[in-house]
Structure formats: structure tokens, C-alpha cells
Amino acid sequence: MTNPAPEADWLLSFYGDDYTGSSAVMEVLTFAGVPTVLFLGLPTPEQIARFSGYRALGIAGMARARSPRWMEDHLPAAFEMMASLGAPIAHYKVCSTFDSAPEMGSIGKAIEIAAPPLGGSWHPMVVGAPALARYQAFGNLFAAIDGVGHRLDRHPVMSRHPVTPMRESDLRLHLADQTRMPVGLIDLAEMKGGRADMALRREQDAGRALISLDVIDQETLQEVGRLIWEHRGERLFAVGSQGVEYALVAHWRAAGLLPEAAAGVAAIGAERLAVVSGSCSPITAVQIDRALLAGFAGIRLDASRAVDARAWNGELDLATEQALGALQDGRDPLVFTASGPDDPAIPALGAAIAASGDDTGEINTRIGDGLGTVLDRVLRTAKLKRAVISGGDTSGQAGMALGIYAVTALAPLVPGSPLCRAHAEGDHDGLEIAFKGGQMGSPSFFLDARDGGQKA
């Protein structure tokens, strides 16, 4: 790799607002030839030192499922650590479907906290990523399912998301409910017409430092990367999906700073795989059904029992026992809390929380931690070498329960969910693991994760 930024050891730092999205950034950079490490929490100086020669450093967080108050308490330390690295680009990574609301996962609040320590005269916002079938046109975000594109406020998943439904596809208007910062736009016509630099000056002169950038194809992706890199100044804070990294890589390749394509790698199949899932997405539901048809052992975890500590511990013990029994029978265990948004388990959980008077966020955290506890027990007892955690909100808690402090990318599975190597102080060091977001992956994802995925 030719060094795009010889003045800094670190080329880019990022904070992901969930674990699955964080691993997606690592995937884009690593397989483009930019060695990247992702820490599952604030790293110590000693842990950072173990990755000498790496060019990008990320922190996997859980802000997407947290309140603005939580962000005020937890995000400053992460952003200050990122600022201390001196990387020319710092990125707050959000989901490519822009999951957020004023009271939960507020992207606007995170931007307000990040901008002062991470700096820059402007803050590019890049959400479109054609590799993921995410497109932004004239400020409106679109996403495709099964080859059919949908505006986000009419998207069959995001328009009815149980926590952060998308009721507005124009991201400027969506953010207006989360921050008072004015949001500008450089649209696709200006990108394709060679007027992006002039449009940037216009937006800055108008006092709009946070600027949304359209991406619909490779041409606009590369132009966005050029605009960010050439106007980065001494440092620049960006917000968006892994589209930020896709855009930078496209520009670096066009400028000869990276090879046109990195060497292809492929995941090698594993004899057995353990999966835990807290996702309510219809896409994950299809993946669960496909896996069960292929012989995986489906083990339902009754999440409504999480409101009672004794009942919940018993539920975790039962799921662990069933998962280990499945492995003894030569089957891959798949522990899940729900199969799609219409699963009766979802209203049952809501009713249980309402009856208990407990905080929904605390119960969801307990569920994620419980899934991680089951996975930890199964991996240790059966000595498995590969696992999948499905669900962006689930992955954070479940990953922490495994005691992993960092991951590095091994091989692609599907865009956005690579197979990773775990770095841990204990038994799970070297574990091969994938974090899969609810909206990510083909119907055969769990089978592909076991048998080996596609080539880069």
C-alpha cells in the first residue's frame, strides 16, 4: 500500500454505533489493503501497541441502542481517545439504514458531541453505499431488498422498525428532529457535473458545516471520496455508513494510492458453528428458516422471561443444554429470540416488560448479555472455533460476554459481515466470529458462515 497520509501512523479512526456496523468498516478497509483493528471497547495503550503497523483503528460501541443521556456520559471518552491518535479522518459510523430517533440512537446528538474534539471545518455525511444496495439521491435515502429499491420511509423493514421507524427519507429532515445543526446537501447533479467543490463552498458560506453527500453509483462514490480527502485539512470528522470508507477507497485507488484490487481471500469451512440471534428483522427470519431446513437445530430463547432473574437464568441453562445436545447429535445450534417482526414473541416480551415495570433498555441489555452467556458456555464446553452473533443491538452485549477485546478481518462472507479473528486474553483468543446486522446477508448466510463465503 502506498501511504495516503505519510504524516500520520494512523490513517483513519472510527467509532461504530453498533458492533455489526463497526465490523463492516473494518471489512471495507482491510480487504482494500488498509490493515484495520476493531476494539470492542476503549483499548488500553498496551492493547493498541499489539497492532503496530495497522493503519486504521475502530471502537465498536452500542450508541445505536442508547439514549442521549447515555451518549453524554460515554461518548466523550471514545472521541477524545480517537482525537489523540492524530488520524486525518475520524468517522462516527452509523447504520446504512440510518437507524435513529431523538430518544434512541440519536445521530444528531452524537454529532454534537463528536464535532468539537474531532474537528474539521466541515463534516461530510455519507450514507449511500452501492455495494450494499444503499443509495442517496437529492438527499433521500433508498435501500433495496431482493433487488427492489425502496425509499426509506416506504421500506418494508425500516418503515416499521420496532424501535427506530423511518418516517422521513430526506436525511436532512430526519436529523432536524435530533439536532439544531443545519444540514446542507451536495446532490448527485452537482457531483456528476463537476460542481462539487463549488457546492461545498456554497454550503460552508451559508453556515452549514454538516453536509449530506449523494451517492448513487461508482462515479458519485469516487467523487465523494475525492471531495473528503482533498478538503480534509489537518483533520476532518465524518459521519455515515461504511460508505465513507467505500468512497475513500474508491478515490485512493483512482489516485494510485491503493492497488486497484487487493488479493482475493476466502473463508475456509468449519465442521461446526454456533449461532445466537436477537434480531427481529424479516431478513434474519428468512436466514433462520433456511438454516433450519438445512439441518441446524433451532433453539428458541423465551425473552419474556428476562424480566425475572431466576426464570431467566433457568432459560439460559435450558438453551445451553439444548445447544450442547444438538452438537452431540451432529447439528449446528441456532439460538434465537424471535423469527421476524410478526413473531408473537415480540408482543409477549413487550407485555412482560410492561407488567414488570422494568426499563425496556435494561431488559434488552439483559437479553443480549444472556445470548452471549449461552454462546460463551457452548463454545467453551464444545471447544468450537467459529460462531455468529446476529442482530446489531444484540452483538454488543453478546460480544462483551465472550471477553473479546478486539477483532481483525479474516475473509468476506457478505458485504457488511466479514468473518473475523477474535483477540482475547482467555479461551476465545483466535475464535472465528461474524457479527451480522439484522438487515444484512443472503438467505443462506448462516450456512455460508459455516461452509465458507464468497471471494473478495
N, C-alpha and C positions, 0 to 999 in steps of 0.2 A: 504494500500500500504506500503510495506517495502521500506524504504528510500534508493534509489540507491546512493544518494550523501548527506550523513548526514552533510557534512561540509558546505553546502550552502542551503539557503532558496529557491532559485530558481534553479531548475534542468536544465532548458533549456530556452533560449530566441531565438526569430526568427523574421526576417523581411520578409514579403511576397511581391513579386514584383507586385502582384495584389490582389484584395480583395478576389476573389473566391479561389485562391490558399492558401491564408492565413487561411481561414476558414477550409480548408481541413486539415491543420496541426493541428489545434485545435481539429478537429473531431478525428483524429487518437489518440492523447494523451488522450483526455477526456474519450473516450469510452474504453480506456485501463486501466483507473484508475488513470490518472495523471491530476488533475484539472488544467484547462488552461483558460486564459482570452486573448482575442484578442482586442487590441485597434485600432480604426480607425484613427490613427494619433498619434503623440507623446503624451503620457499621462503625466499629472501633478503628482507630488508626492501624492497629495490628492486623485486622482483617483486610483493610484496604491494601496494606503492604504486600499481602499474599498474591495480589493480582498486578504485580509490576509488569509493565508493557501493555496493559489493556488501555484502550483509548476512550471508552465510554463507561460511565458508572450510573446505575439506576438504583432507586429505592422503591420497593413495592409497598404501597400503602393501602388504606381502606377508607379513604375520604369519601368515596362514592356512596358509601352507606352510612355516613356520619352527618351530624348537624353542624351548622355554622359555629356554634359554641365549641364543639369538639375541634373543629378546624383551627379556631383561635388558640386553643390550648396545645395542639400537637404539630401543626404545620410549620410554625416559625423555626423550630429547631432543624427540621429537614431542609428548609430553604437556606438557612444560614450555613449548614454544612455544605450544601451544593455550591453556594457562593464562594466558600473557602477553597474549592477545587480550582477555581480560575478558568473553567472551561468557557470558550467563547459563546456557546449556546447552552442555555438552560431551558428545560422543557417540562411543563406540567401536562402530563399525559391523561387524556380523558377517553371515554369510550367512543368508538366511531359512530355510535348512535346518540351521542351527546346526552346520555342518561343524567338527569339533574333536575332539581327543583329547589325553590327558595329554602325549604326547610330540610332538605336531604340531598347531600352530594352537591351542594351549590358551587358550580364552576365559577360564578361571578365572585363569590366570597373568596375562593381560593386564589383567584387572580389578584384581588385587592391585597391579600396577604403576601403573595409572591413577588409582585412587581417591585416594591421598594428594595428588598435585599438582592434581587436577581437582575434588576436594572434594564437599561436599554432605552433608547429614545422612542421606540415603538414596540408593539407586542403583536407579532403575526399570529393569527388563529387559523389553523389548517385542520380540517376535519375530513374532507374528501380523501379517499384512497381507492383508486380504481381496482387495485389488486384485491380489495375486499368487497367490491361492488358497492362502494360508498361514493356518492357524487354530490358536489355542491354547485348549484347554478343560480346566479343572481341572488346569492345569499341563502338560498333554500337547500336544505339537505335531503338527499334521496338515498334509499338503500334497497337493494334487490334481494328477493327470496326466490330461489328456484328459477333464476333468470328473469324474473318480473320485477321491474323497478316500482317503488312506492315513495311518494312524498312522506316525510316522517310523521306528519300529523294524520296521515291516512294509512300508515304502515300497520299490517295485521298484528305485529308484536308490539312495537313501541307505542302505538296509539292507545294500547290497552295495558301497558306495563303496570303491574300492581302497586309499584312504589313511585315511579317517576314517569308517568304517561306523557308522551309528547303531543301537546295540543297546538304547537306552532312550529312550522318547519323553517321559518326565517330565523336563523340563529341570533340575529341582532335583536329581534323582538323577544325571543325566548330568554336571552340574557338580561333583557331590561327588567325582568322580574327578580333578578338576582344581584344586580349591581347598578350603581348610578353612573358607572364609567360609560361614556359614549362609545359606541362601536361603529367603526367605519367599514367600508367594503371596497375591494378591488375586484371587479367582476370579470367573467370569462372573456367578454368582448375586449376589455382593456388588456387582458393578458395576451390574447391572440393578436391584438392589433399593435403590439409593441408600445403600449402606453402605460405599462405597469409602474415604471419609475415616476412618471408624471402624476399618476393617480396616488401614489404613495405620498408625494409632496403635498398634494391637494388635501388628503385626509389629515396629515400632520398639521398643516396650516390651519385646518378647521378645528384643531384640538382633539382629534380622535386618534389616540395612541394605540388603542386596541383595534386591530384591523382584520376583518374576516377576508379570507382569500379563496376565491373559487377554484375548484379542481374538478375537471370532468374527464380528462384524458392524459396521455403521456406528455403532450405538448404543454398543457397548463401545469401539470405536476412539475416538470423540469423548470418552467418559468418561475413558479413559486419558490423552488429551491434556490434558483439564482438570486431572486429578489431578497430572500432571507440572508443568504451568505454574503452577498455584496453590500448589504446595508446593515450588517450586524454591529458595526462599530467595535468598541473594545469588548462589549458583551451584550447579549440580547436574550430576553426572556420570551419564550414562545409558549402557546397553549394549543392543544389539539390532540388528535388521534396519532397513531403511528404514521399518518400522512405527513407529519413534519419530517420524519426520518426518510420516508419514501421520496419526498421532494428533495431533500438534501443529497441523498444518494444519487438521484437522477442527475442533479446538477454536477456533483463531483465526478460522475462518470463522463458526462458531456465535456467537462473541463479537463479531463485526463488525470484527475487526482485519485481516481479509483479505477481498477480494471473494469472492462465492460461487463464482465460476469465472473463471480467467484466460482471456484471449483465446486462441482456438484457433490453433495453428500446425501446419504440415505440412511434412514433408521433401520437397524437390524431387528428382526423379530425376536420376541421374548416368549418363553414357554408359557408363562402365566402372567396375568395382570390383575390388579385390584383397582376398582373404581369406586369413588364416592361422589355423589351428586346432590347439590342443594338447589339446582336450577329449576325454575318453573317455566322455562321457555318451551314453546311448541317445537322448536328445532331440537332441543335436548330430548324432548319426548320421543321424537322420531328416532333419534340415535339410541335411546334406551330400548325401544321396540325392536330395532334392527339387531341390537346386541343379544336380546333375549331370544330372538328367533334363531340366532347363530349359536346358541347354547350357553350364553352367560347365565349365571344364577342371579335372578332379581331378588333383592332383599329390601323390603320396604321398611324404612325407619319412621315410626309414628312421631312426627314432630310435635304434635299437640301434647305429648307427654313431657315436653321440655319445661312446662310451667311448674312441675313438681320434681324436686331434685331426686327424691328416692325413685319415683317412677321412671325418670329419665335415665338414671344410672342402670336400672333394670333393662330398659330398652336398648341401651348401648351394649350391655353384656349379651343380650339375646342376639343382636345384629352381629357382634363379633363371633359368637358361637356359630351362627349360621354361615358366615363368610368362611370361617375356617373349615366347616363341614363341606362347603362347596368345593374348596380347594382339594380336600381329601378325595372327593369324588371326581377330580379331574376337570372341574369347571371354574371359570373366572367369576369372582363375586362382583356384583354391581349393587352397591348400597345407595338407595335414593329416597328422598323425602316426598317427591311429587313427580308426576308424569304429565307435564303440560299445564297451562293456565286454567284448564277446566277440571283438574283433578279435585275431587271432593276433599282431599287432604288440606287444601289451601283454606277454604272457609272454616274447616274444622279447627285449624290452627288459630285463625282469627277469633273464633268463638271462645277457644280455650284461653287465649290471652285476655280477651275482654272479661271473661268470668273471673280470672285470677287477679285482674287489676295490675298486672306486671307491665313493664315498659316493653314495647314491641322491639326496640333496638336491642335491649338486653337479651331478650329471648332469641332473636335471630343470631346474636353472637354466640349464645349457648348452643344453638343448633350447629353452627359452623364448627365450633370447638368440638362438639360431640362427634361430628363426622370425621374430624381429624383424629380424635381419640380412637375411634374404631379402626381407621386406616393404620394408625401407628401400631396398634396391637396386632393387626393382621400381618403387617409387614415384618414385625419383629418375630412373631411366632413362626410364620411360614417361610421367613427369610426370602421374601420376594425381592426382585431387583427393579421392578417397574410398577408405576402407579399413575392414575389420572385423578385430578380433582376438578369437578365440573361445577361452574357457577362462579361468576365474578365476585359476588359478595361472600360466598362460601369459602373461596380459595384462601382468602386472607387468614381467617381463623383456623381453618384446617391446616394450612401450611405451617403456621406457628406451632400448632400442636405436635408437629413432627420434629421440631427442634432444628430445622434447616436455617442457616443464616445467609446463604447465597446460592444462586444457581447460574450456570452458564449454558448456552445453547449447544446442543449436540447435533440435531438434524431436524429438518422440516417434517411436519405431519400435514397440516393445512395452514394457509396463511393466518397468522394471529395466534397459533397454538403450537409452538415447537416442542419437540422432545428435549428436555433439559437434563443436565447433570447437577445433582444436589451436592452442596458443600455443607457439611455438618461436623460438629465436634464428636458426635456419638455414632450410633448404629447406622444412621441413614446417610452417612457420607458415601457418595458415589451412586446413590439411588437415581434411577432414571425416572423422571416425572414430567407430566404435562399438566399445565393449568389451562382449562378450556372455558371460555366465556359462554354464557347461555346462548347467544346468537351465532356462535362460531361453529364451523365444521360441517363436513358432509354427513349424510345419514350413516355412513359406515365408520364414523370417527373412532369409536371405541375399539372396533376390530382393527382398524389401521394402526392405532396406538399400540396394540399388542403385536400385530404381524409385521409392522414396518410401513412407513409412509412413503410419500412421493419424493422424487428427486428435486433438489433445488434448482 
